[in-house]
Amino acid sequence: MSGLLKTEICGIKMNTPILAASGTFGFGEEFEDFVDLKKLGAVMVKCTTLKPRRGNEGVRITETPSGMLNCIGLENPGVAKFLSDILPRIKDKMNVIVNISGSSVEDYAELAKFLDVDGVSAVELNISCPNVKDGGIIFGTDTKAASAVTSAAKKATKKPVIVKLSPNVTDITEIALAVESGGADCISLINTLMGMEININTRRPTLGNITGGLSGRAVKPVAVRMVWQVAQKIKVPIIGMGGIYTAEDAIEFFLAGASAVAVGTANFSNPKVTEEIAEGLEKYLQSQNLKNIGELIGKVEV
C-alpha cells in the first residue's frame, strides 16, 4: 500500500484512515488471522468500564433485513483486567483507541485517568449511556451533560479524547458543538439508532432488553447526513461510521467531511472488509489523480 492513505488524527499517525469500530472487532487480536492490523488506522477496542460487566440477559443480537439489532450490554472484563492482561498483548500490534463507558461524570474521568498509559493512543467516550446521578438522562442527548463528561475526561488524561455521538437526538449539531466546547479533540459518529423487533408468534420482543441498537447498511444515509451536518459546524476532525461495507461507502463519508472512517457491522459478515476498503479507497484516489486523502475530505458539492 502506498503513502496515499497515510493520515494523522489528533496527533495519531495512521497508515490508513480506515479504523475498526468498537464492539465489532473485539480487542483486535481476534482478527489477526484475517487482516494485517498494522495496515489499519487504529482499532477502537471493545467498550471498557470500571468494573467487569456480564452484559444483558436473553437474546442479544437479531438480524434485520439490512443490518442488525444488538443489546449486548457492554459486556467486558473491566479496566483493571484490560490494563493487566489485554493491553500488554495488543499495544505493539496497532494503534489502540479504548472506548469507555460510565454511569456518571466521575466514572468517565476515572477511566480516562486509568487509561493514560503507554500503549493507548486515545480514549473514545461512549456517551449513549444513562447518567444515574442525573435521573437517568442519556449523556449524549443533553448538551450540558455531554459537555461536562467531555471536560471531565479531558482534565483526567493527556491522551486525545474522542467523543462518540448518539444519533437519537433532535439536532446532532448541538451535541457536537457542546462536546467541542468541552474540549473534545475529535468526534466520532454515529452510534446505533434505537430499534425494536417483535416476534409475532410469541407477541414478545425478540431482544432480552426489549430494545437494541440498529446498525448496518440501513443506517448509512442517516450517518452520512449527520456527518455532513456536523462537519459544517465544528473545527475538530470527524471519524464517520454507520453502514460502511465498501470503499464507495467510505468515500461518501470523506466527501461529507469525515477525516477517517470506522467500519463496524460489516466485520461480522466479512472479517477482511477493513483491509479491502482501504485497498479500494487507494485505487479510487489514484483514479481521481488525488495526492492524498485530505484532497477528498469535505468536497461534496451542494
C-alpha beads as a LAMMPS data file, in Angstrom:
LAMMPS data file: protein, C-alpha beads

302 atoms
301 bonds

1 atom types
1 bond types

-500.0 500.0 xlo xhi
-500.0 500.0 ylo yhi
-500.0 500.0 zlo zhi

Masses

1 110.0

Atoms # bond

1 1 1 0.000 0.000 0.000
2 1 1 1.406 3.405 -0.992
3 1 1 1.537 6.552 1.099
4 1 1 -1.678 7.927 -0.407
5 1 1 -3.704 6.858 2.604
6 1 1 -1.343 7.972 5.366
7 1 1 -3.115 10.347 7.706
8 1 1 -2.961 11.844 11.171
9 1 1 -5.867 12.290 13.570
10 1 1 -5.320 14.111 16.883
11 1 1 -1.591 13.544 16.544
12 1 1 -2.041 9.790 15.962
13 1 1 -0.134 8.711 12.874
14 1 1 -2.162 6.202 10.844
15 1 1 -1.264 4.119 7.799
16 1 1 -4.835 4.434 6.542
17 1 1 -7.925 6.409 7.567
18 1 1 -9.828 3.113 7.900
19 1 1 -10.440 2.090 11.521
20 1 1 -12.270 -0.795 13.166
21 1 1 -15.273 0.318 15.214
22 1 1 -15.704 -0.572 18.868
23 1 1 -17.847 -3.569 19.709
24 1 1 -17.361 -5.232 16.335
25 1 1 -13.661 -6.097 16.376
26 1 1 -13.063 -7.418 19.877
27 1 1 -9.636 -6.342 21.102
28 1 1 -8.143 -6.615 17.623
29 1 1 -6.218 -9.820 18.184
30 1 1 -9.305 -11.857 17.235
31 1 1 -8.881 -10.629 13.642
32 1 1 -5.140 -11.252 13.251
33 1 1 -5.757 -14.280 11.011
34 1 1 -7.751 -12.142 8.572
35 1 1 -6.138 -8.706 8.351
36 1 1 -2.776 -7.062 8.937
37 1 1 -3.558 -4.932 11.986
38 1 1 -0.664 -2.611 11.141
39 1 1 -2.480 -1.651 7.937
40 1 1 -5.463 -0.307 9.859
41 1 1 -5.560 3.275 11.075
42 1 1 -6.500 2.066 14.540
43 1 1 -8.667 -0.412 16.368
44 1 1 -11.337 1.040 18.622
45 1 1 -11.382 -1.836 21.075
46 1 1 -14.334 -3.316 22.929
47 1 1 -16.016 -0.928 25.368
48 1 1 -14.357 -0.843 28.788
49 1 1 -15.999 0.011 32.115
50 1 1 -14.649 0.441 35.643
51 1 1 -15.967 -2.930 36.824
52 1 1 -16.461 -6.148 34.839
53 1 1 -19.876 -6.446 33.192
54 1 1 -21.717 -9.624 32.221
55 1 1 -23.961 -7.825 29.762
56 1 1 -27.674 -8.269 29.219
57 1 1 -29.634 -11.471 29.727
58 1 1 -31.561 -13.228 26.962
59 1 1 -31.222 -12.742 23.213
60 1 1 -28.627 -10.050 22.469
61 1 1 -28.489 -9.924 18.662
62 1 1 -31.048 -10.294 15.907
63 1 1 -30.567 -9.807 12.171
64 1 1 -32.669 -7.241 10.323
65 1 1 -33.325 -7.056 6.550
66 1 1 -30.395 -4.655 6.137
67 1 1 -28.403 -4.761 9.344
68 1 1 -28.727 -5.954 12.915
69 1 1 -30.140 -5.045 16.306
70 1 1 -27.982 -5.615 19.364
71 1 1 -28.278 -5.167 23.106
72 1 1 -25.023 -6.734 24.287
73 1 1 -24.979 -4.577 27.407
74 1 1 -21.307 -3.566 27.368
75 1 1 -20.015 -6.987 28.407
76 1 1 -16.304 -6.620 29.225
77 1 1 -13.699 -7.727 31.787
78 1 1 -13.260 -4.255 33.329
79 1 1 -10.446 -1.730 33.101
80 1 1 -8.086 -3.450 35.559
81 1 1 -8.140 -6.693 33.577
82 1 1 -7.767 -4.775 30.323
83 1 1 -4.659 -2.989 31.602
84 1 1 -3.021 -6.038 33.196
85 1 1 -3.834 -8.776 30.686
86 1 1 -5.048 -7.423 27.358
87 1 1 -3.200 -4.169 26.643
88 1 1 0.283 -5.747 27.025
89 1 1 -0.677 -8.267 24.305
90 1 1 -2.027 -5.776 21.767
91 1 1 -0.284 -2.442 22.287
92 1 1 2.536 -3.093 19.818
93 1 1 0.273 -4.541 17.120
94 1 1 -1.790 -1.450 16.258
95 1 1 -2.991 1.958 17.354
96 1 1 -5.283 1.214 20.293
97 1 1 -8.238 3.515 20.926
98 1 1 -10.176 2.488 24.030
99 1 1 -13.928 3.024 24.038
100 1 1 -15.105 3.784 27.587
101 1 1 -18.494 3.984 29.256
102 1 1 -19.771 5.005 32.667
103 1 1 -22.878 5.910 34.600
104 1 1 -21.575 9.214 35.983
105 1 1 -19.212 12.008 35.003
106 1 1 -16.809 10.731 37.643
107 1 1 -16.741 7.261 36.036
108 1 1 -15.531 8.691 32.731
109 1 1 -12.873 10.801 34.436
110 1 1 -11.614 7.826 36.429
111 1 1 -11.485 5.602 33.340
112 1 1 -9.659 8.261 31.329
113 1 1 -7.091 8.575 34.134
114 1 1 -6.578 4.785 34.325
115 1 1 -6.014 4.633 30.565
116 1 1 -3.487 7.479 30.424
117 1 1 -0.745 4.905 29.861
118 1 1 1.733 3.813 27.225
119 1 1 0.084 1.760 24.503
120 1 1 -3.214 3.651 24.478
121 1 1 -3.428 6.095 21.570
122 1 1 -6.702 7.765 22.599
123 1 1 -9.932 7.226 24.504
124 1 1 -13.358 7.275 22.878
125 1 1 -16.244 8.297 25.124
126 1 1 -19.410 6.286 24.585
127 1 1 -21.964 8.862 25.738
128 1 1 -25.026 6.860 24.660
129 1 1 -25.387 5.826 28.308
130 1 1 -27.657 6.969 31.162
131 1 1 -26.309 9.294 33.840
132 1 1 -27.579 7.642 37.006
133 1 1 -26.767 10.729 39.084
134 1 1 -28.999 12.908 36.936
135 1 1 -32.234 10.972 36.800
136 1 1 -31.107 8.564 34.078
137 1 1 -30.755 11.195 31.366
138 1 1 -28.615 9.973 28.467
139 1 1 -25.296 11.874 28.361
140 1 1 -25.404 12.072 24.587
141 1 1 -28.854 13.638 24.357
142 1 1 -28.236 16.587 26.671
143 1 1 -25.812 19.382 25.748
144 1 1 -24.800 20.182 29.334
145 1 1 -24.225 16.555 30.262
146 1 1 -22.293 15.875 27.050
147 1 1 -20.047 18.889 27.607
148 1 1 -19.492 18.043 31.286
149 1 1 -18.435 14.455 30.668
150 1 1 -16.101 15.536 27.859
151 1 1 -14.490 18.194 30.031
152 1 1 -14.011 15.773 32.929
153 1 1 -12.312 13.197 30.718
154 1 1 -10.059 15.837 29.133
155 1 1 -8.872 17.005 32.546
156 1 1 -8.061 13.438 33.575
157 1 1 -5.827 12.434 30.670
158 1 1 -3.154 13.692 28.316
159 1 1 -4.442 11.340 25.609
160 1 1 -6.682 12.631 22.804
161 1 1 -10.360 12.426 23.720
162 1 1 -12.760 11.295 21.000
163 1 1 -16.475 11.637 21.732
164 1 1 -18.879 9.183 20.067
165 1 1 -22.226 10.824 19.388
166 1 1 -25.651 9.236 19.651
167 1 1 -27.934 9.799 16.644
168 1 1 -31.016 9.571 18.870
169 1 1 -31.339 13.347 19.206
170 1 1 -33.298 16.172 17.621
171 1 1 -30.260 18.178 16.448
172 1 1 -26.925 16.361 16.246
173 1 1 -25.036 19.624 15.673
174 1 1 -25.999 20.968 19.104
175 1 1 -24.407 17.960 20.801
176 1 1 -21.352 18.183 18.543
177 1 1 -20.830 21.835 19.437
178 1 1 -21.297 21.025 23.126
179 1 1 -18.606 18.349 23.218
180 1 1 -16.284 20.514 21.140
181 1 1 -16.705 23.292 23.708
182 1 1 -15.993 20.697 26.405
183 1 1 -12.597 20.052 24.840
184 1 1 -13.139 17.092 22.514
185 1 1 -10.151 16.525 20.235
186 1 1 -12.238 14.576 17.738
187 1 1 -15.838 13.460 17.249
188 1 1 -16.984 10.054 16.030
189 1 1 -20.482 9.438 14.699
190 1 1 -22.854 7.797 14.554
191 1 1 -23.546 5.295 17.297
192 1 1 -26.506 2.971 16.762
193 1 1 -30.113 4.051 16.237
194 1 1 -32.616 2.697 18.749
195 1 1 -34.842 -0.047 17.353
196 1 1 -37.112 -2.911 18.322
197 1 1 -38.312 -6.209 16.884
198 1 1 -41.404 -8.173 17.984
199 1 1 -41.924 -11.901 17.475
200 1 1 -45.471 -12.083 16.081
201 1 1 -45.949 -15.659 17.295
202 1 1 -44.993 -15.090 20.916
203 1 1 -46.029 -11.415 20.805
204 1 1 -42.923 -10.640 22.798
205 1 1 -39.831 -8.558 21.919
206 1 1 -37.094 -10.619 20.277
207 1 1 -34.337 -8.996 22.330
208 1 1 -33.939 -9.662 26.030
209 1 1 -33.508 -5.944 26.635
210 1 1 -36.682 -5.183 24.573
211 1 1 -34.924 -2.506 22.501
212 1 1 -31.500 -2.501 20.885
213 1 1 -29.144 -0.545 18.676
214 1 1 -29.690 -0.725 14.926
215 1 1 -26.536 -0.825 12.806
216 1 1 -25.564 -1.935 9.313
217 1 1 -26.465 -0.815 5.808
218 1 1 -29.835 0.613 6.860
219 1 1 -28.282 3.437 8.886
220 1 1 -25.760 4.700 6.309
221 1 1 -27.868 7.514 4.798
222 1 1 -28.625 8.814 8.297
223 1 1 -24.941 8.629 9.252
224 1 1 -23.742 10.411 6.099
225 1 1 -26.297 13.167 6.639
226 1 1 -25.271 13.671 10.259
227 1 1 -21.541 13.712 9.426
228 1 1 -22.208 16.339 6.746
229 1 1 -24.255 18.480 9.157
230 1 1 -21.675 18.264 11.937
231 1 1 -18.780 18.993 9.566
232 1 1 -20.374 22.362 8.756
233 1 1 -20.378 23.378 12.413
234 1 1 -17.215 22.160 14.128
235 1 1 -13.472 22.564 13.687
236 1 1 -12.195 19.298 15.205
237 1 1 -11.821 16.218 12.966
238 1 1 -14.608 13.685 12.478
239 1 1 -14.466 9.898 12.353
240 1 1 -17.508 8.792 10.367
241 1 1 -19.236 5.455 10.868
242 1 1 -22.522 3.752 10.169
243 1 1 -23.232 1.163 7.479
244 1 1 -19.833 1.173 5.776
245 1 1 -19.364 -2.042 3.774
246 1 1 -17.415 -0.920 0.698
247 1 1 -14.832 1.634 -0.396
248 1 1 -17.652 3.520 -2.106
249 1 1 -19.487 3.777 1.216
250 1 1 -16.365 5.135 2.885
251 1 1 -15.825 7.690 0.128
252 1 1 -19.275 9.158 0.803
253 1 1 -18.247 9.844 4.391
254 1 1 -14.996 11.519 3.327
255 1 1 -16.860 13.719 0.867
256 1 1 -19.330 14.607 3.633
257 1 1 -16.467 15.840 5.824
258 1 1 -15.029 12.891 7.750
259 1 1 -11.246 12.730 8.161
260 1 1 -11.363 8.981 8.886
261 1 1 -13.996 6.253 8.986
262 1 1 -14.657 3.274 11.242
263 1 1 -16.103 0.007 9.987
264 1 1 -18.432 -1.869 12.312
265 1 1 -21.176 -4.359 11.495
266 1 1 -19.574 -5.328 8.167
267 1 1 -16.776 -7.054 10.128
268 1 1 -19.228 -9.773 11.192
269 1 1 -20.015 -10.878 7.639
270 1 1 -16.570 -10.202 6.146
271 1 1 -13.634 -10.181 8.593
272 1 1 -11.324 -8.869 5.844
273 1 1 -13.511 -5.898 4.973
274 1 1 -11.384 -3.179 6.597
275 1 1 -8.354 -4.053 4.507
276 1 1 -10.474 -4.417 1.358
277 1 1 -11.990 -0.960 1.889
278 1 1 -8.515 0.562 2.297
279 1 1 -7.367 -1.047 -0.960
280 1 1 -10.458 0.180 -2.790
281 1 1 -10.025 3.682 -1.419
282 1 1 -6.417 3.783 -2.606
283 1 1 -7.488 2.766 -6.123
284 1 1 -10.146 5.486 -6.130
285 1 1 -7.636 8.176 -5.138
286 1 1 -5.326 7.025 -7.910
287 1 1 -8.154 7.061 -10.468
288 1 1 -9.040 10.612 -9.440
289 1 1 -5.392 11.761 -9.545
290 1 1 -5.577 12.795 -5.892
291 1 1 -2.311 13.029 -3.947
292 1 1 -3.713 12.186 -0.506
293 1 1 -6.921 11.545 1.385
294 1 1 -7.045 15.178 2.501
295 1 1 -7.965 16.242 -1.037
296 1 1 -11.218 14.283 -0.710
297 1 1 -12.421 15.453 2.705
298 1 1 -15.485 17.680 2.641
299 1 1 -15.501 18.002 -1.122
300 1 1 -19.202 17.225 -1.628
301 1 1 -20.780 19.841 -3.893
302 1 1 -24.150 21.057 -2.630

Bonds

1 1 1 2
2 1 2 3
3 1 3 4
4 1 4 5
5 1 5 6
6 1 6 7
7 1 7 8
8 1 8 9
9 1 9 10
10 1 10 11
11 1 11 12
12 1 12 13
13 1 13 14
14 1 14 15
15 1 15 16
16 1 16 17
17 1 17 18
18 1 18 19
19 1 19 20
20 1 20 21
21 1 21 22
22 1 22 23
23 1 23 24
24 1 24 25
25 1 25 26
26 1 26 27
27 1 27 28
28 1 28 29
29 1 29 30
30 1 30 31
31 1 31 32
32 1 32 33
33 1 33 34
34 1 34 35
35 1 35 36
36 1 36 37
37 1 37 38
38 1 38 39
39 1 39 40
40 1 40 41
41 1 41 42
42 1 42 43
43 1 43 44
44 1 44 45
45 1 45 46
46 1 46 47
47 1 47 48
48 1 48 49
49 1 49 50
50 1 50 51
51 1 51 52
52 1 52 53
53 1 53 54
54 1 54 55
55 1 55 56
56 1 56 57
57 1 57 58
58 1 58 59
59 1 59 60
60 1 60 61
61 1 61 62
62 1 62 63
63 1 63 64
64 1 64 65
65 1 65 66
66 1 66 67
67 1 67 68
68 1 68 69
69 1 69 70
70 1 70 71
71 1 71 72
72 1 72 73
73 1 73 74
74 1 74 75
75 1 75 76
76 1 76 77
77 1 77 78
78 1 78 79
79 1 79 80
80 1 80 81
81 1 81 82
82 1 82 83
83 1 83 84
84 1 84 85
85 1 85 86
86 1 86 87
87 1 87 88
88 1 88 89
89 1 89 90
90 1 90 91
91 1 91 92
92 1 92 93
93 1 93 94
94 1 94 95
95 1 95 96
96 1 96 97
97 1 97 98
98 1 98 99
99 1 99 100
100 1 100 101
101 1 101 102
102 1 102 103
103 1 103 104
104 1 104 105
105 1 105 106
106 1 106 107
107 1 107 108
108 1 108 109
109 1 109 110
110 1 110 111
111 1 111 112
112 1 112 113
113 1 113 114
114 1 114 115
115 1 115 116
116 1 116 117
117 1 117 118
118 1 118 119
119 1 119 120
120 1 120 121
121 1 121 122
122 1 122 123
123 1 123 124
124 1 124 125
125 1 125 126
126 1 126 127
127 1 127 128
128 1 128 129
129 1 129 130
130 1 130 131
131 1 131 132
132 1 132 133
133 1 133 134
134 1 134 135
135 1 135 136
136 1 136 137
137 1 137 138
138 1 138 139
139 1 139 140
140 1 140 141
141 1 141 142
142 1 142 143
143 1 143 144
144 1 144 145
145 1 145 146
146 1 146 147
147 1 147 148
148 1 148 149
149 1 149 150
150 1 150 151
151 1 151 152
152 1 152 153
153 1 153 154
154 1 154 155
155 1 155 156
156 1 156 157
157 1 157 158
158 1 158 159
159 1 159 160
160 1 160 161
161 1 161 162
162 1 162 163
163 1 163 164
164 1 164 165
165 1 165 166
166 1 166 167
167 1 167 168
168 1 168 169
169 1 169 170
170 1 170 171
171 1 171 172
172 1 172 173
173 1 173 174
174 1 174 175
175 1 175 176
176 1 176 177
177 1 177 178
178 1 178 179
179 1 179 180
180 1 180 181
181 1 181 182
182 1 182 183
183 1 183 184
184 1 184 185
185 1 185 186
186 1 186 187
187 1 187 188
188 1 188 189
189 1 189 190
190 1 190 191
191 1 191 192
192 1 192 193
193 1 193 194
194 1 194 195
195 1 195 196
196 1 196 197
197 1 197 198
198 1 198 199
199 1 199 200
200 1 200 201
201 1 201 202
202 1 202 203
203 1 203 204
204 1 204 205
205 1 205 206
206 1 206 207
207 1 207 208
208 1 208 209
209 1 209 210
210 1 210 211
211 1 211 212
212 1 212 213
213 1 213 214
214 1 214 215
215 1 215 216
216 1 216 217
217 1 217 218
218 1 218 219
219 1 219 220
220 1 220 221
221 1 221 222
222 1 222 223
223 1 223 224
224 1 224 225
225 1 225 226
226 1 226 227
227 1 227 228
228 1 228 229
229 1 229 230
230 1 230 231
231 1 231 232
232 1 232 233
233 1 233 234
234 1 234 235
235 1 235 236
236 1 236 237
237 1 237 238
238 1 238 239
239 1 239 240
240 1 240 241
241 1 241 242
242 1 242 243
243 1 243 244
244 1 244 245
245 1 245 246
246 1 246 247
247 1 247 248
248 1 248 249
249 1 249 250
250 1 250 251
251 1 251 252
252 1 252 253
253 1 253 254
254 1 254 255
255 1 255 256
256 1 256 257
257 1 257 258
258 1 258 259
259 1 259 260
260 1 260 261
261 1 261 262
262 1 262 263
263 1 263 264
264 1 264 265
265 1 265 266
266 1 266 267
267 1 267 268
268 1 268 269
269 1 269 270
270 1 270 271
271 1 271 272
272 1 272 273
273 1 273 274
274 1 274 275
275 1 275 276
276 1 276 277
277 1 277 278
278 1 278 279
279 1 279 280
280 1 280 281
281 1 281 282
282 1 282 283
283 1 283 284
284 1 284 285
285 1 285 286
286 1 286 287
287 1 287 288
288 1 288 289
289 1 289 290
290 1 290 291
291 1 291 292
292 1 292 293
293 1 293 294
294 1 294 295
295 1 295 296
296 1 296 297
297 1 297 298
298 1 298 299
299 1 299 300
300 1 300 301
301 1 301 302
